[in-house]
């Protein structure tokens, strides 16, 4: 009886998916989707608007956003789409409660709104630059960075929820005749930021993820590397069959700079990443040097980032 109550009827699923479309594309009229409608239906209706906003960011965002951040936004948008599809698939399989599905939709919608806000701010910053209004452009740069941080956080929250609701990997059964099973395990990398990272088997690229995420892998040795920025040093991990390994390496650095000036982060002599205005960055635990990027508006200073904690300056 309990299982029956938890399962979602076909009609209820249809209504939920219809509501999801409304929530994501902002339509004022509920579109009823028939049971045969798949998750691709939601993505097909929401993707064009999101892609249009990303195109504005790609074409005009360089005046206020680094190329790496623009690339990260494009990749995180793909991840949000995949995570939303995962929520829909679990719903259609009858293994997701209505309120859990609604949480997926709310997180995806929040991400979409922030991307739209970034695109709007980028367009306004570009217009301010054309008109020579430097102060407005600097204010927009700070607002853009804040919106990107919120979007990154929304994407991470959705990824964490999907990791919790996705069905666990099944342990393979031994073959008849006593042959050894195909051994596999799960890697969970708990990274506190939205930065993306690659998994390599020897020199062969396997897959990439962003932020905190997990991946099922065949047993063996793998190398984890940051995808764009050197926010952590590459490290090896050994995956064993029928087991899960969790790795946590990073902390958060927050620099509360009231202007739109940009600043660089170094690990010893190695450049890591730069930001502008007030911003946060996830970093591997350790010591870093923060320097102004263009103008000496502050003296370079050292900061110690602690795993699992946020270090704020000032």
N, C-alpha and C positions, 0 to 999 in steps of 0.2 A: 504493500500500500504506500509506504514511504517513497519507494522508488518511482511509483506511478505519479505521486504528487510532485516529485522533483522534475520529472521529464516534462518537456514543453511540447504541447500539441502542435500539429502541423499548421493549424490556423493561427495559433499564437506566434509561431515562428514567422509566418508570413507578415503578421501585423508588426512584429518587432523589426523585421528587415525594412518594412515600409517606413516605420518611424525613424530608422537609422538614416535612410536616404533624406528624409525631411530635415533631420538634425544637421546633417553634413552639408547639404546644398542650400539650406535656408529657404526651401520652398514653403509657401504658406498653405498649400493644399496637400493633403495626404495622398500619396500615390500607392495604391494597393498592388503589391507584387504577388503573383501566383506562386504556389509552392515550388514550381520548377525553376524559379528565378534563383540563380546562384550568387555567391559573393561577388563574382565579377560584375554583376549588375550594379552593385553599390559603387565599386571602384570606377566603373565606366562612367557613372554619372557625376562622381566627385573629382576624378582625376583632371579633367580639362581646366577647371577653375584653379586648382592647385598648381598645375603646370604653367598656367598663364602668369600666376603670381611669381613662380620661380623664374620664369623667363625675364620678367621685369628686374628681378634681383640680379640675375646673371648679366643682363645687358647694361644696367646702370649702377649696380651695387659697388663697383670697384672704388668709387670715390669715398666710401665709408666702411667697406667690409673687405677683409683680406680674401684672396683667392681661395685659401684653404677653408675659410668659413663658408664661402659660397658653395664649395664642393661638399662640405659636410652637410649643408642644408639639403642639397640635392639627394645625397645618400640617405639622410634621415627621413626624407619624404618617401623614398622607396621602402624603407624599413617600416614606416607607419602603415603604408599600404599593405605590406605583407602581414603585419601584425593584425590589422583589421580583418584581412582575409582569414587569418587563423581563428580569430574570434567567431567569425561567421561559420567557418567549417565545423568548429566544436559545437556551435549552436545547432547547426543542421544535423549533427550527429546525436543530438539529444543529451549532450553531456555538459551543457552550460545553462545556468539559471538565468532567468530574465534580467534580474538586477545586475548580474555579472556582465551580461552582454551590454546592458545600458551603460555600465562603467566604461567598457571598451569604446563605445560610441562617443561618450562625453570626453574622453581623453583625446581621441582622434579629432573631434570637433575643436577642442581647445588648441590643439596643434595647428589645425587649419586656420583658425582665427589669427594666431600669432604670425603665421607666414603671410597672411593677407596684410597684417599691420606692418610687417617688415617691408613688403612691397610698396605699400603706401608711403612709408617714411623714406624709402629709397627714392621714389619718384619726386617727393617734395625736396629732398636733399639735392637731387640733380637739378631741379628747377632753381633752388637757391644758389647753387654754384653758377648757373648760367647768368643769374642776375647779379652775381658778385656779393651776395649777402653772406659773408663768412660766418657771422655769429649764428645765424639760423642753421647753416650747414653743420656746424659743430654740435649744436643742440640736437639735431636730427641724428648725428652719428652716435651720440650717447643713447638716444631712444632706440635706435636700431639695435645696438648691442644688447640693451636690456630685453627687447622683444625676442632676440635670438636666444638669449639665455632661458627665457620662459618657454620658448618653443622646444628647446633641447630638453628641458625638464619634463615637458608634457610627453615628448617622445620616449624618454626614459621610463616614465611611469607606465606608459602603455606596454613597453617591452617587458617590464617587470611583471605586469598583470598576465601577459600572454605566457610568460615563463611558468607562472603558477597554474594556469588553467590548461595548458597543453598536456595531452596525455603523455605519461612517461614512456620512455623507450622500452620496448619489450625485450626481455632477456631471451636470446635465441636458444632453442632446444638442441641438444646434441643430436647429430645424425645417427641413423641406425647403423650398427656395426661398430660403434665405439669411436668414430672419428671425432676429433676435437671441434667444438663449436666455433663459429665466427665471433671472436672476442671483440667487444666494444665497450666504451665507457663514455661518461659525460664530463665535459669541461665547463665550469662556470667561472667566468672572469668578472669579478665585481669591480667595475671601473666607475667612479663617481661622476664623471663628466659625460658629454655626448660624443667624445672623440671616437673615431673608428679604429679598428685594429684587425690585422691580418693573421691568419693561421697558415703556417707552412709545414709540410712534411718534407724534411730535408730542404731542397731548394724549390720544391714544387708548391705553388700557391694552392690552397685548399678552399678557403672561404673567408669572408670578413663579416664582422659585426660592429655595432656601435654601442657605446655605453655598457651598462651591465647586461650581459646576455649569456646564454649557454649553448653548447653545441655537442651533439653526439658524434663520436669519432671512433674509428677502428683503433684497437690497442696499438700503442707505439709511442715514439718520441716526436714531439712537435715544437716548433718555435713560434712564439707570439711576438709580433712586431707592430708598432704604431703605424697607421696607414699614411698619415700626412705630416703630422708634427711629432717631434721627438719628446712627447710628454712622458714617456717611460722608456727605459732601456729594454731592448729585446731580451726575452728569457725563454728557457726551455721548460717543457712540461711533459711528464710521462703519464700516458693514459693506460690504465689497466682494465681488463675485462670486467664487466658487471660491477663497476664502481663509479663513483662521482668524485671529482676533485674540484674544490673551490679555492680560488686565488683572489686575494684582495691586496692591492698594492698602493692605491692612491689616496690623496687627500685633496682638499680644495684650498686654493689661494684666492683671496678676494682683495682687490686693490680699489679703494674708494677714492678715485681721483675726480674732483668736481668739474674739470674741464673736458674738452673733447680731444685733448692731446693723446698721442699714441705712445705706447711703452713696450719694451722688449723684455722677455724672460730668458735668462741664460742659466744653463747648468755648467758651472765652471766656465770654460771658453766656448761651449757649444750653444748656439742659438736654438731656442726651443719653439717660441711662438710670440706673437705680439697681439696686443689689444689696444683699444682706445677708450678713454673715459673710465667710468666705473665699470668693472667687469670681473668675472670669475674665471678660473681655469683649473681643471683637474690636473694634478701632477703626481708623479711617483714621489714617495716620501724621500726627503733629502733637502739639501741646501741649494738655494737659487739666488741669482742676482737680478734685480729689476733695474732697468735703465730707461731714461727717456729716449724715444726713437729719433726725433728730429731736433727739437730744441731743448736746451738744458733747463727745463722748468722745475726739475727737482734733482737732488743728488742721488746717484745710484745707491741702492741699499740691498742688504742681504735678508733673505727670509727663509725660515725653516718650515717645510711642509711636513705634517705628521699624518701617518696613515689613519684614515677613518675620521679625520677632524677637519675643521675649517679654520684657516689662518687668515685673519683680516688685518689690513693695514690701511689707514691708521686705526 
